[in-house]
């Protein structure tokens, strides 16, 4: 594995571990997120923080797997 691949993997690890997971935790404290749709219609989208945390952990494992490879 080249040095560049290790560098990219470590950056992914830092971004996912220290930005995405705390952001998912912050979203878990929010009840809903309002997304403005097409035109004047607005959609209230419920995002579960739990699902985002799971997604963050999965991405973290994928990046770790990439570092191992």
C-alpha positions in Angstrom: 0.0 0.0 0.0 1.3 3.4 -0.9 1.7 6.3 1.5 -1.1 8.2 -0.4 -3.6 5.4 0.2 -2.7 5.4 4.0 -3.1 9.2 4.0 -6.5 9.1 2.3 -7.7 6.3 4.6 -6.6 8.2 7.8 -8.4 11.4 6.5 -11.6 9.4 6.0 -11.2 7.9 9.4 -10.9 11.3 11.0 -13.7 12.9 9.0 -16.1 10.0 9.7 -15.1 9.4 13.4 -15.0 13.0 14.5 -17.4 14.9 12.3 -20.1 12.5 11.0 -20.9 10.6 14.2 -21.1 13.7 16.5 -23.3 15.3 13.8 -25.5 12.3 13.8 -25.7 12.6 17.6 -26.7 16.3 17.2 -29.4 15.3 14.7 -30.7 12.7 17.2 -31.5 15.5 19.5 -33.5 17.3 16.9 -37.1 16.2 16.2 -37.2 16.8 12.5 -35.5 18.5 9.6 -37.6 20.6 7.2 -36.5 20.3 3.6 -37.9 22.7 1.0 -39.1 20.7 -1.9 -39.9 21.6 -5.5 -41.8 24.8 -5.8 -43.6 26.1 -2.7 -44.2 22.6 -1.2 -42.3 21.8 1.9 -41.7 18.3 3.2 -40.9 17.6 6.8 -38.5 14.8 6.8 -37.9 12.8 10.0 -34.4 11.5 10.3 -33.6 9.2 13.1 -30.2 9.9 14.6 -29.9 6.2 15.5 -29.9 5.4 11.8 -27.3 8.0 11.0 -25.1 6.7 13.8 -25.3 3.2 12.4 -24.5 4.6 9.0 -21.5 6.4 10.5 -20.2 3.3 12.2 -20.6 1.3 8.9 -18.6 4.0 7.1 -16.0 3.9 9.8 -15.7 0.1 9.5 -15.4 0.5 5.7 -12.6 3.1 6.0 -10.8 0.9 8.6 -11.1 -2.0 6.2 -9.6 0.2 3.5 -6.7 1.1 5.8 -6.1 -2.6 6.5 -6.1 -3.3 2.7 
